[in-house]
Amino acid sequence: MSADRQAQSSARVATSAVMMGQAVGIAAALAAAKKVDVRELEPAEVRAIVLARGAQLDV
């Protein structure tokens, strides 16, 4: 990819932003389904769902 310094900076964080968005969406849906506040969810449960959907968390 050929781009200037500012565009390269944005491209570097794009993968992290997509992965965070996926996890946040899963957490929101899970909280809604359980009728609880998202802060009441177990992080391990959200992580397990994210991993089951093929996400790679060690990028």
Gaussian input, Z-matrix of N, CA and C with variables (Angstrom, degrees):
# hf/3-21g

backbone

0 1
 N
 C     1     B1
 C     2     B2     1     A1
 N     3     B3     2     A2     1     D1
 C     4     B4     3     A3     2     D2
 C     5     B5     4     A4     3     D3
 N     6     B6     5     A5     4     D4
 C     7     B7     6     A6     5     D5
 C     8     B8     7     A7     6     D6
 N     9     B9     8     A8     7     D7
 C    10    B10     9     A9     8     D8
 C    11    B11    10    A10     9     D9
 N    12    B12    11    A11    10    D10
 C    13    B13    12    A12    11    D11
 C    14    B14    13    A13    12    D12
 N    15    B15    14    A14    13    D13
 C    16    B16    15    A15    14    D14
 C    17    B17    16    A16    15    D15
 N    18    B18    17    A17    16    D16
 C    19    B19    18    A18    17    D17
 C    20    B20    19    A19    18    D18
 N    21    B21    20    A20    19    D19
 C    22    B22    21    A21    20    D20
 C    23    B23    22    A22    21    D21
 N    24    B24    23    A23    22    D22
 C    25    B25    24    A24    23    D23
 C    26    B26    25    A25    24    D24
 N    27    B27    26    A26    25    D25
 C    28    B28    27    A27    26    D26
 C    29    B29    28    A28    27    D27
 N    30    B30    29    A29    28    D28
 C    31    B31    30    A30    29    D29
 C    32    B32    31    A31    30    D30
 N    33    B33    32    A32    31    D31
 C    34    B34    33    A33    32    D32
 C    35    B35    34    A34    33    D33
 N    36    B36    35    A35    34    D34
 C    37    B37    36    A36    35    D35
 C    38    B38    37    A37    36    D36
 N    39    B39    38    A38    37    D37
 C    40    B40    39    A39    38    D38
 C    41    B41    40    A40    39    D39
 N    42    B42    41    A41    40    D40
 C    43    B43    42    A42    41    D41
 C    44    B44    43    A43    42    D42
 N    45    B45    44    A44    43    D43
 C    46    B46    45    A45    44    D44
 C    47    B47    46    A46    45    D45
 N    48    B48    47    A47    46    D46
 C    49    B49    48    A48    47    D47
 C    50    B50    49    A49    48    D48
 N    51    B51    50    A50    49    D49
 C    52    B52    51    A51    50    D50
 C    53    B53    52    A52    51    D51
 N    54    B54    53    A53    52    D52
 C    55    B55    54    A54    53    D53
 C    56    B56    55    A55    54    D54
 N    57    B57    56    A56    55    D55
 C    58    B58    57    A57    56    D56
 C    59    B59    58    A58    57    D57
 N    60    B60    59    A59    58    D58
 C    61    B61    60    A60    59    D59
 C    62    B62    61    A61    60    D60
 N    63    B63    62    A62    61    D61
 C    64    B64    63    A63    62    D62
 C    65    B65    64    A64    63    D63
 N    66    B66    65    A65    64    D64
 C    67    B67    66    A66    65    D65
 C    68    B68    67    A67    66    D66
 N    69    B69    68    A68    67    D67
 C    70    B70    69    A69    68    D68
 C    71    B71    70    A70    69    D69
 N    72    B72    71    A71    70    D70
 C    73    B73    72    A72    71    D71
 C    74    B74    73    A73    72    D72
 N    75    B75    74    A74    73    D73
 C    76    B76    75    A75    74    D74
 C    77    B77    76    A76    75    D75
 N    78    B78    77    A77    76    D76
 C    79    B79    78    A78    77    D77
 C    80    B80    79    A79    78    D78
 N    81    B81    80    A80    79    D79
 C    82    B82    81    A81    80    D80
 C    83    B83    82    A82    81    D81
 N    84    B84    83    A83    82    D82
 C    85    B85    84    A84    83    D83
 C    86    B86    85    A85    84    D84
 N    87    B87    86    A86    85    D85
 C    88    B88    87    A87    86    D86
 C    89    B89    88    A88    87    D87
 N    90    B90    89    A89    88    D88
 C    91    B91    90    A90    89    D89
 C    92    B92    91    A91    90    D90
 N    93    B93    92    A92    91    D91
 C    94    B94    93    A93    92    D92
 C    95    B95    94    A94    93    D93
 N    96    B96    95    A95    94    D94
 C    97    B97    96    A96    95    D95
 C    98    B98    97    A97    96    D96
 N    99    B99    98    A98    97    D97
 C   100   B100    99    A99    98    D98
 C   101   B101   100   A100    99    D99
 N   102   B102   101   A101   100   D100
 C   103   B103   102   A102   101   D101
 C   104   B104   103   A103   102   D102
 N   105   B105   104   A104   103   D103
 C   106   B106   105   A105   104   D104
 C   107   B107   106   A106   105   D105
 N   108   B108   107   A107   106   D106
 C   109   B109   108   A108   107   D107
 C   110   B110   109   A109   108   D108
 N   111   B111   110   A110   109   D109
 C   112   B112   111   A111   110   D110
 C   113   B113   112   A112   111   D111
 N   114   B114   113   A113   112   D112
 C   115   B115   114   A114   113   D113
 C   116   B116   115   A115   114   D114
 N   117   B117   116   A116   115   D115
 C   118   B118   117   A117   116   D116
 C   119   B119   118   A118   117   D117
 N   120   B120   119   A119   118   D118
 C   121   B121   120   A120   119   D119
 C   122   B122   121   A121   120   D120
 N   123   B123   122   A122   121   D121
 C   124   B124   123   A123   122   D122
 C   125   B125   124   A124   123   D123
 N   126   B126   125   A125   124   D124
 C   127   B127   126   A126   125   D125
 C   128   B128   127   A127   126   D126
 N   129   B129   128   A128   127   D127
 C   130   B130   129   A129   128   D128
 C   131   B131   130   A130   129   D129
 N   132   B132   131   A131   130   D130
 C   133   B133   132   A132   131   D131
 C   134   B134   133   A133   132   D132
 N   135   B135   134   A134   133   D133
 C   136   B136   135   A135   134   D134
 C   137   B137   136   A136   135   D135
 N   138   B138   137   A137   136   D136
 C   139   B139   138   A138   137   D137
 C   140   B140   139   A139   138   D138
 N   141   B141   140   A140   139   D139
 C   142   B142   141   A141   140   D140
 C   143   B143   142   A142   141   D141
 N   144   B144   143   A143   142   D142
 C   145   B145   144   A144   143   D143
 C   146   B146   145   A145   144   D144
 N   147   B147   146   A146   145   D145
 C   148   B148   147   A147   146   D146
 C   149   B149   148   A148   147   D147
 N   150   B150   149   A149   148   D148
 C   151   B151   150   A150   149   D149
 C   152   B152   151   A151   150   D150
 N   153   B153   152   A152   151   D151
 C   154   B154   153   A153   152   D152
 C   155   B155   154   A154   153   D153
 N   156   B156   155   A155   154   D154
 C   157   B157   156   A156   155   D155
 C   158   B158   157   A157   156   D156
 N   159   B159   158   A158   157   D157
 C   160   B160   159   A159   158   D158
 C   161   B161   160   A160   159   D159
 N   162   B162   161   A161   160   D160
 C   163   B163   162   A162   161   D161
 C   164   B164   163   A163   162   D162
 N   165   B165   164   A164   163   D163
 C   166   B166   165   A165   164   D164
 C   167   B167   166   A166   165   D165
 N   168   B168   167   A167   166   D166
 C   169   B169   168   A168   167   D167
 C   170   B170   169   A169   168   D168
 N   171   B171   170   A170   169   D169
 C   172   B172   171   A171   170   D170
 C   173   B173   172   A172   171   D171
 N   174   B174   173   A173   172   D172
 C   175   B175   174   A174   173   D173
 C   176   B176   175   A175   174   D174

   B1=1.4332
   B2=1.5178
   B3=1.3070
   B4=1.4500
   B5=1.5217
   B6=1.3171
   B7=1.4651
   B8=1.5174
   B9=1.3166
   B10=1.4606
   B11=1.5310
   B12=1.3006
   B13=1.4607
   B14=1.5278
   B15=1.3068
   B16=1.4700
   B17=1.5341
   B18=1.3071
   B19=1.4664
   B20=1.5241
   B21=1.3141
   B22=1.4651
   B23=1.5246
   B24=1.3191
   B25=1.4665
   B26=1.5233
   B27=1.3100
   B28=1.4660
   B29=1.5209
   B30=1.3087
   B31=1.4656
   B32=1.5256
   B33=1.3290
   B34=1.4692
   B35=1.5222
   B36=1.3248
   B37=1.4688
   B38=1.5242
   B39=1.3075
   B40=1.4687
   B41=1.5254
   B42=1.3130
   B43=1.4649
   B44=1.5181
   B45=1.3215
   B46=1.4660
   B47=1.5213
   B48=1.3157
   B49=1.4611
   B50=1.5264
   B51=1.3093
   B52=1.4669
   B53=1.5258
   B54=1.3285
   B55=1.4673
   B56=1.5289
   B57=1.3383
   B58=1.4609
   B59=1.5195
   B60=1.3183
   B61=1.4579
   B62=1.5131
   B63=1.3236
   B64=1.4633
   B65=1.5249
   B66=1.3192
   B67=1.4684
   B68=1.5228
   B69=1.3169
   B70=1.4657
   B71=1.5218
   B72=1.3186
   B73=1.4583
   B74=1.5152
   B75=1.3193
   B76=1.4639
   B77=1.5194
   B78=1.3251
   B79=1.4652
   B80=1.5275
   B81=1.3132
   B82=1.4632
   B83=1.5242
   B84=1.3269
   B85=1.4666
   B86=1.5236
   B87=1.3175
   B88=1.4599
   B89=1.5284
   B90=1.3174
   B91=1.4649
   B92=1.5254
   B93=1.3200
   B94=1.4652
   B95=1.5222
   B96=1.3229
   B97=1.4664
   B98=1.5231
   B99=1.3237
   B100=1.4655
   B101=1.5295
   B102=1.3429
   B103=1.4692
   B104=1.5355
   B105=1.3300
   B106=1.4580
   B107=1.5279
   B108=1.3147
   B109=1.4563
   B110=1.5306
   B111=1.2964
   B112=1.4680
   B113=1.5322
   B114=1.3244
   B115=1.4696
   B116=1.5234
   B117=1.3275
   B118=1.4641
   B119=1.5317
   B120=1.3133
   B121=1.4636
   B122=1.5240
   B123=1.3131
   B124=1.4630
   B125=1.5335
   B126=1.3145
   B127=1.4667
   B128=1.5289
   B129=1.3186
   B130=1.4700
   B131=1.5258
   B132=1.3268
   B133=1.4675
   B134=1.5273
   B135=1.3217
   B136=1.4698
   B137=1.5300
   B138=1.3118
   B139=1.4696
   B140=1.5266
   B141=1.3247
   B142=1.4672
   B143=1.5259
   B144=1.3196
   B145=1.4718
   B146=1.5236
   B147=1.3256
   B148=1.4649
   B149=1.5326
   B150=1.3220
   B151=1.4649
   B152=1.5236
   B153=1.3286
   B154=1.4662
   B155=1.5231
   B156=1.3178
   B157=1.4707
   B158=1.5224
   B159=1.3195
   B160=1.4612
   B161=1.5125
   B162=1.3152
   B163=1.4613
   B164=1.5215
   B165=1.3115
   B166=1.4591
   B167=1.5223
   B168=1.3187
   B169=1.4565
   B170=1.5226
   B171=1.2837
   B172=1.4635
   B173=1.5241
   B174=1.3021
   B175=1.4663
   B176=1.5107
   A1=108.35
   A2=115.75
   A3=121.15
   A4=108.33
   A5=115.78
   A6=119.69
   A7=109.33
   A8=115.46
   A9=118.36
   A10=110.08
   A11=116.71
   A12=122.56
   A13=112.36
   A14=117.92
   A15=121.33
   A16=111.19
   A17=117.33
   A18=120.55
   A19=110.72
   A20=117.82
   A21=121.22
   A22=110.40
   A23=116.44
   A24=120.84
   A25=110.77
   A26=116.93
   A27=121.24
   A28=111.42
   A29=116.70
   A30=120.64
   A31=111.55
   A32=117.16
   A33=120.54
   A34=112.24
   A35=118.00
   A36=120.22
   A37=112.76
   A38=118.32
   A39=120.93
   A40=112.22
   A41=118.15
   A42=120.93
   A43=110.93
   A44=116.80
   A45=120.45
   A46=111.12
   A47=116.92
   A48=120.56
   A49=111.43
   A50=117.10
   A51=121.26
   A52=110.27
   A53=116.71
   A54=120.08
   A55=111.01
   A56=117.17
   A57=119.98
   A58=110.92
   A59=116.56
   A60=120.58
   A61=112.09
   A62=116.90
   A63=120.52
   A64=110.26
   A65=117.28
   A66=121.00
   A67=111.47
   A68=117.08
   A69=121.00
   A70=110.47
   A71=117.33
   A72=120.71
   A73=112.31
   A74=116.49
   A75=120.73
   A76=110.01
   A77=117.05
   A78=120.63
   A79=111.11
   A80=117.45
   A81=120.78
   A82=111.26
   A83=116.79
   A84=120.35
   A85=111.18
   A86=116.84
   A87=121.46
   A88=110.71
   A89=116.77
   A90=120.80
   A91=110.82
   A92=117.06
   A93=120.40
   A94=110.82
   A95=116.58
   A96=120.39
   A97=111.49
   A98=116.00
   A99=120.24
   A100=112.93
   A101=115.17
   A102=121.70
   A103=111.37
   A104=114.96
   A105=121.56
   A106=108.74
   A107=115.38
   A108=120.50
   A109=108.06
   A110=116.05
   A111=120.32
   A112=111.34
   A113=117.32
   A114=120.40
   A115=112.78
   A116=117.00
   A117=121.23
   A118=112.79
   A119=117.14
   A120=120.65
   A121=110.83
   A122=115.01
   A123=120.88
   A124=108.08
   A125=118.13
   A126=119.97
   A127=113.05
   A128=116.92
   A129=120.09
   A130=111.30
   A131=117.33
   A132=120.52
   A133=110.44
   A134=115.95
   A135=119.79
   A136=109.33
   A137=116.62
   A138=121.40
   A139=111.27
   A140=117.00
   A141=120.91
   A142=111.10
   A143=116.94
   A144=120.63
   A145=110.02
   A146=116.15
   A147=120.63
   A148=110.08
   A149=116.67
   A150=120.48
   A151=111.94
   A152=116.93
   A153=120.89
   A154=111.71
   A155=116.29
   A156=120.55
   A157=112.58
   A158=115.52
   A159=118.92
   A160=116.65
   A161=117.83
   A162=119.09
   A163=110.31
   A164=115.10
   A165=121.37
   A166=106.38
   A167=116.95
   A168=120.88
   A169=114.24
   A170=118.15
   A171=120.18
   A172=112.99
   A173=115.69
   A174=120.26
   A175=109.33
   D1=129.89
   D2=177.93
   D3=-105.44
   D4=121.14
   D5=-178.93
   D6=-159.44
   D7=164.02
   D8=176.86
   D9=-76.87
   D10=175.46
   D11=-174.38
   D12=-59.20
   D13=-41.82
   D14=-179.03
   D15=-66.41
   D16=-42.26
   D17=178.83
   D18=-66.75
   D19=-39.14
   D20=177.52
   D21=-61.62
   D22=-38.75
   D23=178.99
   D24=-61.28
   D25=-43.71
   D26=178.31
   D27=-65.45
   D28=-39.84
   D29=-179.06
   D30=-65.16
   D31=-34.05
   D32=-179.10
   D33=-64.83
   D34=-34.15
   D35=-176.64
   D36=-93.08
   D37=-5.35
   D38=-176.38
   D39=-60.05
   D40=-43.40
   D41=-179.28
   D42=-62.60
   D43=-44.29
   D44=178.54
   D45=-62.66
   D46=-40.41
   D47=179.88
   D48=-64.39
   D49=-40.87
   D50=178.51
   D51=-64.43
   D52=-44.40
   D53=-179.42
   D54=-65.29
   D55=-40.20
   D56=177.47
   D57=-64.14
   D58=-42.17
   D59=179.04
   D60=-61.34
   D61=-39.28
   D62=178.03
   D63=-63.61
   D64=-45.37
   D65=-179.55
   D66=-65.41
   D67=-40.25
   D68=179.20
   D69=-65.15
   D70=-41.86
   D71=177.94
   D72=-63.33
   D73=-42.03
   D74=177.85
   D75=-63.47
   D76=-43.98
   D77=179.50
   D78=-62.85
   D79=-41.85
   D80=179.44
   D81=-64.09
   D82=-43.94
   D83=179.50
   D84=-65.44
   D85=-40.54
   D86=179.46
   D87=-65.12
   D88=-43.41
   D89=178.60
   D90=-63.43
   D91=-41.29
   D92=178.72
   D93=-64.74
   D94=-41.99
   D95=-179.73
   D96=-64.95
   D97=-35.69
   D98=-179.38
   D99=-88.52
   D100=-6.60
   D101=-177.53
   D102=56.44
   D103=47.02
   D104=176.65
   D105=-130.65
   D106=164.11
   D107=174.02
   D108=-71.15
   D109=144.72
   D110=-177.61
   D111=-58.41
   D112=-28.22
   D113=179.18
   D114=-70.54
   D115=-13.36
   D116=178.99
   D117=-87.87
   D118=-7.96
   D119=-179.81
   D120=-72.63
   D121=151.26
   D122=173.43
   D123=-82.83
   D124=121.11
   D125=179.28
   D126=-54.12
   D127=-34.92
   D128=-179.87
   D129=-63.27
   D130=-34.00
   D131=179.01
   D132=-68.20
   D133=-44.31
   D134=178.07
   D135=-63.15
   D136=-45.07
   D137=179.37
   D138=-58.25
   D139=-43.08
   D140=-179.67
   D141=-61.86
   D142=-40.82
   D143=179.32
   D144=-66.93
   D145=-44.48
   D146=179.24
   D147=-58.81
   D148=-46.06
   D149=179.14
   D150=-65.36
   D151=-39.00
   D152=179.55
   D153=-63.30
   D154=-25.45
   D155=179.02
   D156=-89.54
   D157=8.12
   D158=173.11
   D159=93.37
   D160=9.35
   D161=179.61
   D162=-71.84
   D163=152.46
   D164=176.96
   D165=-113.51
   D166=112.46
   D167=-172.73
   D168=-91.69
   D169=-5.77
   D170=-176.80
   D171=-108.44
   D172=38.60
   D173=-179.15
   D174=-79.15

